[in-house]
Amino acid sequence: FSTDECKEIMDVLSQFECLITDYSSILYDFMLLDRPFILFPYDFEEYREKIGFAIDYETITPGHKPCSFTELKDALLDAKNKDFYREKRQQVCSLCNKYREGSSRRLLDMLKARNVQGL
């Protein structure tokens, strides 16, 4: 997507059955939906050398990682028919997403507790 097509991805993220991404942190938001995703790290070596990872990439990315178009098609079929990575994905989601629900309520309660004006 470009911002011309979708100003805010969070507004539509829940409409997707599967996510295809590279190294974007949107992956961890998508994990909250408990749906499969496919990682397409087409430039993995270059990314690792120039930017790097704070945590081991394999540990925090429980999903298909195709290296060719054929593997990408197979991964899409797998995502549709059998969620091979669900258990591991749920483990990583629990590590990366402390809260799964009620974020707005927690924020409002915190702001009220701090007597933030206008609430």
C-alpha positions in Angstrom: 0.0 0.0 0.0 1.0 3.5 -0.5 -0.4 6.4 1.6 -2.4 7.4 -1.5 -4.4 4.2 -1.2 -4.6 3.9 2.6 -3.7 6.8 4.9 -3.5 4.6 8.0 -2.9 0.9 7.8 -4.3 0.3 11.2 -7.7 1.3 10.0 -7.8 -1.7 7.6 -5.4 -4.2 9.1 -8.2 -6.4 10.5 -9.6 -6.9 7.0 -6.6 -9.1 5.9 -6.6 -12.8 6.3 -2.8 -13.0 5.8 0.0 -10.4 5.9 3.0 -10.4 3.6 5.8 -8.1 4.9 9.5 -7.8 5.2 11.0 -6.4 8.4 8.2 -4.0 9.3 7.0 -3.9 12.9 3.4 -4.1 11.6 4.0 -7.8 12.0 3.6 -7.5 15.8 0.4 -5.6 15.5 -0.9 -8.2 13.0 0.0 -10.9 15.5 -2.8 -9.6 17.7 -5.3 -10.8 15.1 -3.9 -14.4 15.4 -3.7 -14.8 11.6 -0.9 -16.2 9.5 1.7 -14.0 7.9 4.5 -14.5 5.4 7.9 -12.8 5.7 9.6 -12.0 2.4 13.2 -11.0 3.5 14.4 -10.7 -0.1 17.5 -8.7 1.1 18.2 -10.4 4.4 22.0 -10.4 4.2 22.2 -6.8 3.2 19.7 -5.7 5.9 21.5 -7.7 8.6 24.8 -6.1 7.7 23.6 -2.5 7.2 20.8 -2.2 9.7 20.9 -5.3 11.9 18.4 -6.9 14.3 18.0 -6.2 18.0 16.8 -9.8 18.5 17.5 -12.9 16.6 15.3 -12.7 13.4 14.4 -16.4 13.4 13.3 -16.3 17.0 10.9 -13.4 16.6 9.4 -14.2 13.1 7.4 -17.4 13.3 6.2 -17.7 9.7 7.0 -18.8 6.2 10.0 -17.1 4.7 9.9 -17.9 1.0 12.9 -17.3 -1.2 11.2 -17.6 -4.6 7.9 -16.8 -6.3 7.0 -20.5 -6.2 7.7 -20.7 -2.5 5.6 -17.6 -2.0 2.7 -19.2 -3.8 3.1 -22.3 -1.7 3.3 -20.2 1.5 0.0 -18.5 0.6 -1.7 -21.8 0.0 -0.4 -23.1 3.4 -1.6 -19.9 5.1 -5.0 -20.5 3.7 -5.3 -24.2 4.3 -3.1 -25.0 7.4 -1.7 -22.6 9.9 1.6 -24.3 10.6 3.0 -21.5 12.7 0.1 -20.7 15.0 1.5 -22.0 18.3 4.9 -20.4 17.8 3.3 -17.2 16.6 1.1 -17.0 19.8 4.2 -17.5 21.9 6.0 -14.6 20.2 2.9 -12.5 20.3 2.7 -12.9 24.1 6.3 -11.7 24.3 5.8 -8.7 22.1 2.3 -7.6 23.0 1.8 -7.3 26.8 -1.8 -6.3 26.4 -4.2 -7.7 23.9 -7.4 -5.8 24.8 -8.5 -2.8 26.6 -5.8 -0.4 25.5 -8.1 2.6 25.2 -9.6 2.0 28.7 -6.1 1.6 30.3 -5.0 4.9 28.6 -8.2 6.8 29.7 -7.8 5.5 33.3 -4.2 6.5 33.4 -5.0 10.0 32.1 -7.8 10.4 34.6 -5.6 9.2 37.4 -3.1 11.9 36.5 -5.9 14.6 36.3 -5.3 15.4 32.7 -7.6 18.2 31.7 -10.4 17.8 29.1 -11.5 14.3 30.0 
